[in-house]
Amino acid sequence: MNAKQLKSLAEDYKQFAFTLLAISAFLYIGSVLPNQELNIEKKNLLLFVDCLFIAASFLCVKRSLHYKKQLEKAEDE
């Protein structure tokens, strides 16, 4: 891959991570609001999906750093 593609991939994964983190924040807020009539199963589902989004965000950050390191390595050579 060339430097332009690596930079583009690093930026894309970083944006994915921020988007997933924002969605997980909204899901968490929706699951802990006190005046909702959600049963325990729906709250557990929301919290589980929230954890999945946080994990996906973490993986996207990790992938972004991987591409950023590859970019720096390619620029050094």
N, C-alpha and C positions, 0 to 999 in steps of 0.2 A: 504494500500500500504506500501511496505517496503521502507527503506531509499534509497536503490539503485534506485528504480523506480522513487521516487520523485526527486532525483538528476538528473536523466536522463531526466525527463519531463521538469524540470526547464531549463536545458541546451538546450534542443531542442527548447523550446519556445523562448529562448533568441536568438538562431541562426535564427529562423524564422523571428523574429523581425528585426534583422540586414539585412537579405536578402530582406525583404519587403521594408525596408527603402532605401536600395541601389537601388532597382528597381524604387522606387518612385523618387529618385534623377535623374535617367536617363530619366524617363518620363517627369519630370519638365524641364530638360535641353532641351529635344526634343521639348517641347511645346513653349519655349521662344526664340529659335534661330531665328534671324531676317531674314535669307535668305531662309527660307522654304516657299514653295507655299501651305501652309495649309490654308484652308478656316476656318472661325470662328467656324463652327460647329465641325470640327475635333479638333481644339485647345481646345474648351470647353470640348469635350469628353476626350481628354488627361488629362486636368486638373481635371476633375471629377474622372477619374480612378486613378490619382495621389492621390487625397484626400482619395479615398477608400483604397489604399495601405498604406497610412499614418495611417488611422484609424485602419486598421488590424494590423499594426506594434505596435500601442499603446496597442491594446487588447492583443497581444502576450506578450508584456512586463509586462502587468498587470497580466496575467496568470502565467508567469514565477515567478513573485514576490510572487504570491499566493502559488505556489508549494514550493518555497524557504522558506516561512514562515511555511508551514506545515512540512517541513524537520527539521527546527530548533525546532519546537514544539515537534516533534517526538524524536529528539535527547535529549531534556531536560527531557523527561519522562523516 
